[in-house]
Amino acid sequence: MKEITVRELKSKIDKGDDFQLIDVRETHEREFASIGGDHIIMSSVIQNLDKISKDKDVIIYCRSGIRSGNVIKLLESKHGYSNLHNLVGGILAWSDQIDESIRKY
């Protein structure tokens, strides 16, 4: 599985790179803290495959990187995706290293 650090993600954002960012956390988690991107709850990923790009880099995140990693494993093994990157440490790492105003839970 390909991974990306929060610093690498921040650089991509700052440069205006073309990529898709997907948050797979539950709605109440996103309401508490978010770094943006499309919101596709982990349990509904399979029903929303049409919303996940196969044409550009896709960075998937959750709270710590575990759920997003599981989503990526499923999409790569069962649905042929090869352009996915897991955000190492998830939103917690973003809060620690990039923007401490992002609340932790």
C-alpha positions as CSV (number, residue, x, y, z in Angstrom):
1,M,0.0,0.0,0.0
2,K,1.3,3.4,-0.9
3,E,1.5,6.0,1.9
4,I,1.8,9.7,2.1
5,T,2.8,11.8,5.1
6,V,0.9,14.8,6.3
7,R,3.8,17.0,5.3
8,E,3.7,15.6,1.8
9,L,0.0,16.2,1.6
10,K,0.4,19.8,2.8
11,S,3.0,20.3,0.1
12,K,0.5,18.9,-2.6
13,I,-2.2,21.3,-1.3
14,D,0.2,24.3,-1.3
15,K,1.3,23.5,-4.8
16,G,-2.2,23.1,-6.1
17,D,-1.6,19.5,-7.3
18,D,-4.6,17.7,-8.8
19,F,-5.6,14.9,-6.5
20,Q,-8.7,13.7,-4.7
21,L,-8.8,13.7,-0.9
22,I,-11.3,11.4,0.8
23,D,-12.4,11.3,4.4
24,V,-13.8,7.8,5.4
25,R,-14.7,8.7,9.0
26,E,-18.2,8.8,10.4
27,T,-20.3,12.0,10.0
28,H,-20.0,12.9,13.7
29,E,-16.2,12.6,13.5
30,R,-16.1,14.9,10.5
31,E,-18.3,17.4,12.2
32,F,-15.9,17.5,15.2
33,A,-12.7,17.9,13.1
34,S,-11.9,17.9,9.4
35,I,-9.1,18.7,6.9
36,G,-11.6,18.7,4.0
37,G,-12.0,16.5,1.0
38,D,-14.9,14.4,-0.1
39,H,-16.8,12.5,2.6
40,I,-17.4,8.9,1.9
41,I,-18.1,6.9,5.1
42,M,-16.2,3.7,5.3
43,S,-19.3,1.6,5.4
44,S,-20.6,3.1,2.2
45,V,-17.4,3.0,0.1
46,I,-18.5,0.1,-2.1
47,Q,-21.8,1.8,-2.9
48,N,-19.8,5.0,-3.9
49,L,-17.1,3.5,-6.2
50,D,-18.2,5.9,-8.9
51,K,-17.1,8.8,-6.7
52,I,-13.5,7.6,-6.3
53,S,-11.2,8.6,-9.1
54,K,-9.1,6.1,-11.0
55,D,-7.6,8.8,-13.1
56,K,-5.5,10.7,-10.5
57,D,-3.9,10.2,-7.1
58,V,-6.4,9.6,-4.3
59,I,-5.4,10.2,-0.7
60,I,-7.7,8.5,1.8
61,Y,-7.7,9.5,5.5
62,C,-9.4,8.7,8.8
63,R,-8.5,9.5,12.4
64,S,-5.3,7.5,12.6
65,G,-4.7,5.8,9.3
66,I,-6.1,2.3,10.2
67,R,-9.6,2.5,8.7
68,S,-8.3,4.3,5.6
69,G,-5.7,1.6,5.2
70,N,-8.4,-1.1,5.4
71,V,-10.4,0.8,2.7
72,I,-7.4,1.0,0.5
73,K,-6.6,-2.8,0.9
74,L,-10.2,-3.6,-0.1
75,L,-10.3,-1.2,-3.1
76,E,-6.9,-2.5,-4.4
77,S,-7.6,-6.2,-4.0
78,K,-11.3,-6.3,-5.0
79,H,-11.8,-3.3,-7.3
80,G,-8.6,-2.8,-9.2
81,Y,-7.5,0.6,-7.8
82,S,-3.8,1.3,-8.1
83,N,-3.7,5.1,-7.4
84,L,-4.6,5.2,-3.7
85,H,-2.4,6.6,-0.9
86,N,-3.0,6.2,2.8
87,L,-2.5,9.3,5.0
88,V,0.0,8.1,7.6
89,G,-1.3,8.9,11.1
90,G,-4.6,10.4,9.7
91,I,-6.1,13.6,11.1
92,L,-4.2,13.1,14.4
93,A,-0.9,13.5,12.6
94,W,-2.2,16.5,10.7
95,S,-3.1,18.1,14.1
96,D,0.3,17.2,15.5
97,Q,2.5,18.3,12.6
98,I,0.5,20.8,10.4
99,D,-2.4,22.5,12.2
100,E,-2.7,22.2,16.0
101,S,-6.1,24.0,15.8
102,I,-7.6,20.7,14.4
103,R,-9.2,19.2,17.5
104,K,-8.2,15.7,18.5
105,Y,-10.6,13.0,19.8
